[in-house]
């Protein structure tokens, strides 16, 4: 499980272009700016994504089981085979 901290969110926002297969289980990413991020195959199970900007993100095959996507922006996000 990834640490839940402001620094994690800042690191992800800074390197948001390539996060494929990342282990982000239970991460606190509320309000994160992840527009266009490549998160294919990432484990986001149980993650807090409340209000996150995931517009245009590639979430193909991502594990979103139990993730809180309340008010997250998923416009044009690719969600094929995500669960």
FIROMAR-261539 format. One record per residue (C-alpha): residue number from 1; residue in three letters; chain; z, x, y. Coordinates in steps of 0.001 Angstrom, whole numbers, plus 500000, padded with zeros to 6 digits. Layout:
! FIROMAR-261539
+------+------+-------+--------+--------+--------+
: resi : resn : chain :      z :      x :      y :
+------+------+-------+--------+--------+--------+
:  NUM :  Ala :     A :      Z :      X :      Y :
...
+------+------+-------+--------+--------+--------+
This chain:
! FIROMAR-261539
+------+------+-------+--------+--------+--------+
: resi : resn : chain :      z :      x :      y :
+------+------+-------+--------+--------+--------+
:    1 :  Unk :     A : 500000 : 500000 : 500000 :
:    2 :  Unk :     A : 499104 : 501246 : 503463 :
:    3 :  Unk :     A : 501828 : 501621 : 506082 :
:    4 :  Unk :     A : 502107 : 498690 : 508487 :
:    5 :  Unk :     A : 502175 : 500231 : 511942 :
:    6 :  Unk :     A : 500438 : 500294 : 515282 :
:    7 :  Unk :     A : 499142 : 503800 : 514513 :
:    8 :  Unk :     A : 497342 : 502500 : 511396 :
:    9 :  Unk :     A : 495585 : 499868 : 513468 :
:   10 :  Unk :     A : 494597 : 502484 : 516064 :
:   11 :  Unk :     A : 493267 : 504851 : 513383 :
:   12 :  Unk :     A : 491187 : 502094 : 511793 :
:   13 :  Unk :     A : 489760 : 501028 : 515138 :
:   14 :  Unk :     A : 488813 : 504637 : 515912 :
:   15 :  Unk :     A : 487087 : 505171 : 512534 :
:   16 :  Unk :     A : 485904 : 501613 : 511988 :
:   17 :  Unk :     A : 482355 : 502348 : 510996 :
:   18 :  Unk :     A : 482979 : 503384 : 507388 :
:   19 :  Unk :     A : 485941 : 501926 : 505511 :
:   20 :  Unk :     A : 484269 : 501058 : 502231 :
:   21 :  Unk :     A : 486597 : 500859 : 499229 :
:   22 :  Unk :     A : 489616 : 501494 : 501493 :
:   23 :  Unk :     A : 493065 : 500516 : 500204 :
:   24 :  Unk :     A : 494372 : 498269 : 502981 :
:   25 :  Unk :     A : 496530 : 496052 : 500775 :
:   26 :  Unk :     A : 499227 : 494364 : 502865 :
:   27 :  Unk :     A : 498174 : 496177 : 506055 :
:   28 :  Unk :     A : 499072 : 494698 : 509444 :
:   29 :  Unk :     A : 495719 : 494538 : 511224 :
:   30 :  Unk :     A : 496497 : 491597 : 513492 :
:   31 :  Unk :     A : 494186 : 491679 : 516512 :
:   32 :  Unk :     A : 492288 : 494742 : 515247 :
:   33 :  Unk :     A : 488831 : 495435 : 516717 :
:   34 :  Unk :     A : 486735 : 495942 : 513564 :
:   35 :  Unk :     A : 483409 : 494561 : 514785 :
:   36 :  Unk :     A : 480601 : 495827 : 512562 :
:   37 :  Unk :     A : 482970 : 497744 : 510268 :
:   38 :  Unk :     A : 481775 : 498569 : 506757 :
:   39 :  Unk :     A : 484546 : 497245 : 504530 :
:   40 :  Unk :     A : 482579 : 496652 : 501342 :
:   41 :  Unk :     A : 484807 : 496799 : 498271 :
:   42 :  Unk :     A : 487932 : 497285 : 500408 :
:   43 :  Unk :     A : 491242 : 495895 : 499155 :
:   44 :  Unk :     A : 492542 : 493721 : 501981 :
:   45 :  Unk :     A : 494704 : 491559 : 499728 :
:   46 :  Unk :     A : 497746 : 490258 : 501557 :
:   47 :  Unk :     A : 496602 : 491894 : 504804 :
:   48 :  Unk :     A : 497480 : 490368 : 508175 :
:   49 :  Unk :     A : 494129 : 489915 : 509929 :
:   50 :  Unk :     A : 495281 : 487241 : 512389 :
:   51 :  Unk :     A : 492981 : 487304 : 515419 :
:   52 :  Unk :     A : 491069 : 490359 : 514155 :
:   53 :  Unk :     A : 487453 : 490808 : 515289 :
:   54 :  Unk :     A : 485454 : 491173 : 512076 :
:   55 :  Unk :     A : 482204 : 489873 : 513561 :
:   56 :  Unk :     A : 479212 : 491486 : 511912 :
:   57 :  Unk :     A : 481471 : 493348 : 509473 :
:   58 :  Unk :     A : 480262 : 494133 : 505973 :
:   59 :  Unk :     A : 482871 : 492695 : 503620 :
:   60 :  Unk :     A : 480671 : 492559 : 500525 :
:   61 :  Unk :     A : 482865 : 492627 : 497432 :
:   62 :  Unk :     A : 486062 : 492954 : 499486 :
:   63 :  Unk :     A : 489319 : 491612 : 498059 :
:   64 :  Unk :     A : 490692 : 489140 : 500628 :
:   65 :  Unk :     A : 493109 : 487401 : 498243 :
:   66 :  Unk :     A : 496114 : 486210 : 500232 :
:   67 :  Unk :     A : 494867 : 487768 : 503480 :
:   68 :  Unk :     A : 495749 : 485830 : 506646 :
:   69 :  Unk :     A : 492485 : 485310 : 508531 :
:   70 :  Unk :     A : 493870 : 482792 : 511031 :
:   71 :  Unk :     A : 491719 : 482909 : 514191 :
:   72 :  Unk :     A : 489836 : 485971 : 512896 :
:   73 :  Unk :     A : 486263 : 486239 : 514170 :
:   74 :  Unk :     A : 483998 : 486301 : 511117 :
:   75 :  Unk :     A : 480729 : 485427 : 512869 :
:   76 :  Unk :     A : 477808 : 487092 : 511111 :
:   77 :  Unk :     A : 480163 : 488883 : 508701 :
:   78 :  Unk :     A : 478684 : 489570 : 505258 :
:   79 :  Unk :     A : 481022 : 488050 : 502680 :
:   80 :  Unk :     A : 478861 : 488142 : 499524 :
:   81 :  Unk :     A : 481017 : 488522 : 496392 :
:   82 :  Unk :     A : 484209 : 488750 : 498492 :
:   83 :  Unk :     A : 487226 : 486889 : 497141 :
+------+------+-------+--------+--------+--------+
